[in-house]
């Protein structure tokens, strides 16, 4: 019995185990992951850095919705209270998890409400966190945040300008797009494709429902529309008006 115990200790040391029972700390549940994550997001608006210090591993990788890549030190330093006149809440919803031995993945949505001097704003994000268990403690080792695209608020249609937009636009020889007006609605249609409704956002600026980007009607020095600009991710594809 004594010999078996000594052998068990030796094997445990070689494998990095805490004890012969194989216990490396308690496993974690989705409910606990959600609780910890909500604790983290609750700390965002007040600039409380303690949950970030506690739940993020020293060697964690964080990629946020702004395209920034941060380590734990940068993430913690990025936390600060909202300025005076600002308030907000963030609610975790729709969690999903996969928990496998020493690794747990939690994927979820975040619904953010922000009030700026009495004006309310909303945003939705999707986040995926990878937690690992080391020395009996669960911490986030990697985090990826994405923001859901939302259509801009539509503006008031300026129907009197629609005749300026109507016409045929060319990207390259044989590649054309037609803009047409039907009552209070404006449409664009590429050859061989269905019509796409253009919704007004601001003067000469339109968008399509559920499609990221803008359509801008460019005017020349005389104020005449000479091109349709398809702007996506701040890059422009120009369709020249030919008739």
ZIGIFEN-V675416 format. One line per field, one symbol per residue. phi: phi as a letter, one per 30 degrees, with the letter a starting at -180 (. if undefined). psi: psi as a letter, one per 20 degrees, with the letter a starting at -180 (. if undefined). A space follows every 10 residues. Layout:
phi = ???
psi = ???
This chain:
phi = .ddddddddd ddddciddad didbjddbcd eddddddddd dddddciddd ddddccddcd cbbcdcidcb cdedddddda dddejcaabb cdbhdbbbcb hcbbccbacb cccbcchicc bbabbbbbcc cbcbhiccbd cabbbbcddb ddddcddcdd deedddlcbb caeicbbccb bbicccbbad eibddbdccd caeibbbcei cdkbcccdcd dcicdbaccc cbhibccccd dca
psi = ggghgghggg ggghijqhri ijpkqqrqrh hhggggghhg hhighikoig hghgipqhkq pporijjqpq agghgghipq qqrpiqrrqp pprlqqqooo djppppprqp oppppolipq qqqpqpqppo qqopkippqp hqpppqpppp qrpqappnhi ighhhpapqp grpinrpppq pncjqqqqoq pjrqqppppq grpjprrppj pprqppoqqa hjjppiqppo opljqpppop pi.
